[in-house]
């Protein structure tokens, strides 16, 4: 397949490199120092599943440079989603299936508002990977899973073809008949992990070991489940307890990308995580005091480290 990967960070860089290693024609869209390093030496991925290296000529600086494409993977930060959707409408990749591997539950709504429902596949990924330095992505642990599925029955065959491409590349991939529910299931956990590790400024091991921060973790997730249910998503009432038990199985040193961004002084995806829960809850008249407090605490850091701090 001819695959465009928009965003060559931990998620896009890893899955794009894995797809390229399987013989797909993968073109990355990157920027800044990461782009320049990839142009010099390709993208290097250090992974316990084997090191990967892409070709230096497999990266471009903008979507406008893409040629005809069979699949577009979107892996940019959430605040770039609208701009990406607009650019796709006028690029040579226009009309290709689009699969977002971004965080959150808002991403596909943004894409579907600008592209066609048949064009957008729902997807969610599970991986710990990050840019170690320009041109280098580090994959932590063996987990590298993608769940995907169509929003409309008309794109079922497309979903199967994309699923086959991921599996052929050695990626743990599965299809879903209820992709919206699968996305919300990850969102519940992601909101809980990001909210608590960022506000406590500690990894999950510290959060879950303290009675009060453990309660915070549970209640943030329980509120998110309530918003999902009010939105018509079929999540069990006990799903927050299930995710809390899952958190007990995680490595104690595990943290979230939002915590990492906070520590580095980078912009946060807060408006689409706890902030996004608050926005949805306000529309549905669902009380979410814990998520609202998290959003308030982190608000000064949402655009990066405040001046003078």
Secondary structure by P-SEA (a helix, b strand, c coil): cbbbbccccaaaaaaaaaaaaaccbbbbbbccaaaaaaacccbbbbcccbbbbbbcccccccccccccccbbbbbccccaaaaaaaaaacccccccbbbbcccccaaaaaaaaccccccccccccccccccccccbbbbcccbbbbbbbbccccaaaaaaaaaaaaaaacccccccccaaaaaaaaaaaaaaaaaaaaaacccaaaaaacaaaaaaaaaaaaaaaaaaaaaccccccaaaaaaaaaaaacccccccaaaaaaaaccccccccaaaaaaaaaaaaccccaaaaaaaaaaccccccccccc
